[in-house]
Structure formats: C-alpha cells, structure tokens
Amino acid sequence: MTTTTPVDLSALTPLIGGEPYRPGDDHDVIEPATGNRLTGLPETDRAGIDAAVSAARRALPGWAGLPPRDRASHLLRLADAFEAATLEMGELEARDVGKPLADARAEMGSAADKYRFFAGAARTMTAAATGEYKPGLTSLVRREPIGVVAALTPWNYPMGLTSWKIGPALAAGNTVVLKPPLEASLTSLLLARIAQDVLPPGVLNVITGSGPGTGATLAAHPGVDMVSLTGGTETGKAVMRLAADCMKRVHLELGGKAPVVVFDDADLEKFARVVKGAVFRNSGQDCTAATRVYVSEARRDDVLDVLRDVAESMVVGNGFLDPQVDMGPVVSHRHRDRIAGFVEGAVRSSGATVVTGATVPDSPGAFYAPTVLTGVQQGDEIVQTELFGPVVTVSTFSGEDDAVAQANDVRYGLAASVWTRDIDRAMAVSAQLQAGTVWVNEHGPTAAEMPFGGYKQSGVGRDLSIHAVEQHTNLKHVAIGHGRSW
Ligand code: NAD
C-alpha cells in the first residue's frame, strides 16, 4: 500500500477570498472506524458567511469575464493539482468518513476527471442559432453566469460530489461558496488549500458549519443567487423554502431508493457480480444504491441465495488500515443507530424476515452488518424511506405491470435497474420506470458526459454533462433592431 505523510489537520482551515479563515473549534470530528476524535471544525457565523459571499461577489466580474478558454485552463490546473494530492486526499477521506482507502483514492481520480470534463464543457455551450426570427430584427442568445452559487455537499462521496457541484458552476463563470457537511469537511479544506494556488482569490470560498446553522444562513443569504445542494430530500425542501424569499435558482440532487427489477430470464451470474457494489458499495451510503429488489416468484429463492452469499462474503472492517476490507463503517454512530432502528422496526412491527445480517458488530466503530430482508410489504417504512445503509429488501411481483407499479411506488425517482435478456421488455420497462437513470443489466455506473438527477422528490436539475453547465447559466435574448431584411 502506498502511503504518504499524514496531513497536518490543525493546518486545515476554511478559505475566504483566498485567505485562510479560522474562527474556532466548535464541532468535534470523529473517526467512524474507531470512535476517536480527529480534530475540530468551526461553525462559520453570520460575519464569516457575509465575508465569504462578499469575496465571491467581488471575484465574479473577473471570473465571469474570462473567455471560456481561460476558465478552462484554470479548471485543468485545478484537476492537475487535485490529482497530485490523490494520496493525501484519499487518506483524509478514508479516515474522515470510514471508507476503504482504495475506494477513497479511486474517488479522487474520478473527481479529477470531472474537473477536466467541465473544463472542456465550459467551451461548448449551446443555444438557438442567431437569426432573423422577425423582419428587421436579429436575435442572438447569450448564456451568462447566474452569479454567486452556494454549494452544499453531502458526506457520502465528499470529493466526488464536490466536483459535480463546483465543476459546472465554475465552468459557467459563477463564483462559489462551498459548505461541506460536518461529517466530511476535511477534504474540502484540503481542496481549499489547493484552490488557493490555482484559482483567483474569491472564486472558490470554503466555509464549514452545521446544515441548519451555517448552511441555512448561506442558503437564505441575499447575496447568493443560486443554491446547489446534494443531500437528503427533507433538506432539499428546507433549502427550497430558504431560497424562495429571494427567488434564487435551486439545483437539488436528493435522496433515492433505487428499485432493481429482476425478470425470469435475467443473467443471475452477472447480477451476482454487480449487486456486491450496487448494494454494499460505500456501506450502502449511495443515493443510487440498490435497495429494493423485485423478482418473480419463480426466481425469488435464487435471488435470495445470491444476495445472501454476497452479503456474507463481504469483509467488514477498518478499510483505512486493512486493504482486504470491502466495507467500512457507516459515517457515524448516530447514523448506524438509525439504520439499526429501521431494521428492528421492520422485523418487529412489519413482520420482515432477516435473510442475513441485521446485527451490530461488537466494535467501537460505527459498523453495521450487510443485511438482506424479505417478507416486507410495499407500504412498509423500510421499503418507502431511504435508509442510506447496507440493507436491501427483496419482494416479489406477479408480472411486468406489477413490477413497474411497485418499483415506481415511492416518492423518490433517482435511479433504477432492470434485469432481462429480452430487449423488447428492457426498452418498455426502462421507459416506464420513473427515474433519472435506468440501467439495463447493470446498476451503478455514471459518466461525466451523461446527465444525472432525479424525478419526483429526488431532485430538481441535472448534475454532470453539458446540461449541468447550462443549468448554471441565465439565458438572455438580445434583439437587435436594424430596419433591414435580407
Ligand atoms: P444532508 O441533507 O443532511 O446534508 C447535505 C448538505 O446540506 C450538508 O452540507 C448539510 O450540512 C447541509 N444542510 C443540512 N440541512 C440544511 C439546512 N436546513 N439548510 C441548509 N443546508 C443544510 O445530507 P447528507 O446526510 O450529508 O447526505 C446524504 C443524503 O444525500 C442522502 O439522502 C442521499 O441520498 C443524498 N445524496 C443525493 C445524491 C444525488 O446525486 N441525488 C448524491 C449523494 C447523496
């Protein structure tokens, strides 16, 4: 295993206007694999938030006024500097949120790729052709940045999803105030240090603090023009309300409860290879995680066998120290207790059957066993509500229509997968599933070039792809009257 000199945590600070900012240590950062305190983080108060928003506002004309080519070269330099810090970034993230080191490092490579993609996308925006849509009037369309973007990020892929948030905002010429979650702020503070050397001061500001405190004040701030959140559905609703007073643009990537529809003709060998990651990657703390499996009666036992074998083969432990570990702890003891409470409730009150797991390992860390449940009803809380943990339920369907109806019968609509060798069925079912991403005989991969986002209460707007960049712009129609027709 390649290791590096550990980052000096006491030297990591928020960044405002290109300068380090350190008001105090208000929150403890706990390492989930050990329960030990790593460091402290400041709660940024109103004065700090005002300073960050003002710095972003001051930097706006210069950054927005750069030709796309020059913004792209800054983003490419950010990608290079970020990639050069992969080892430190990976170690910091693995310790901060408990994910296996190899996974954390892989996430850094993926984030660098996103900065490179958005650098290129900055130069390729689209709109209607300039032309004479009325006699004597030439119309052209300008795409202008929206202004100051508040970016609120989650803890499950801290650096991966930060690149999805700030990449398109910066590419389109906006400036950013980034507020990461308390559970995973350390890599964002290292990113701030990297950005200090490669971006003009104030283009990216990073502040820390709680969601309902610093996050809410930032989202409501009159100097912020757009709020871009990746987080839970209830947080999305709160942010929408906070943004309403000033009618800010909102971009919301929210919770999910992805269904997996397995037909009789599915390739279960491939299914077995894919579900390991689809269900248990990142300890199930993935908005696209396969959480509800629907299978025909005829294949139910086969699918249960596959899931049981996969769950019981998972090596659970401290993936920062042990490269053999497949799955680390969940992000915090509080979150682990929430997951355990949901599973206990499903077994006690709804009559769910435990196929495997449903236990809390004896450890000071926030571990939860990979868990497979069956015997659940569609209306049960465990089927309807996002758990964000290593837990999957298995239910049966009576036919294609019933499969689609049950898959769609939740408030979320982020991702889904369908498993069949029948192309007609794959096309028909993927068209009917209410989700922003539908995989056929796969579950999980995303691509920088393809849009990612939710139907229903899974969100508003799209991350990734040129669509994300364009959603961080205002469209302006400039109509030039000239009295000539030709
Ligand atoms: P969260 O909603 O608790 O927090 C997300 C961010 O919002 C954090 O920075 C937090 O501090 C901030 N926040 C919380 N309350 C706020 C408020 N009232 N006002 C302003 N800001 C506030 O989410 P989390 O627990 O960090 O992440 C897990 C959630 O994120 C899950 O629901 C998951 O599905 C979702 N998620 C969605 C996607 C997606 O692309 N759709 C991707 C990853 C995670």
Residues whose N, C-alpha, C, O or C-beta is under 5 A from the ligand:
A	BS01	NAD	L152 T153 P154 W155 K179 P180 P181 L182 G209 S210 G211 P212 G215 A216 A219 T230 G231 G232 T233 T235 A238 E253 L254 G255 G256 C287 S458
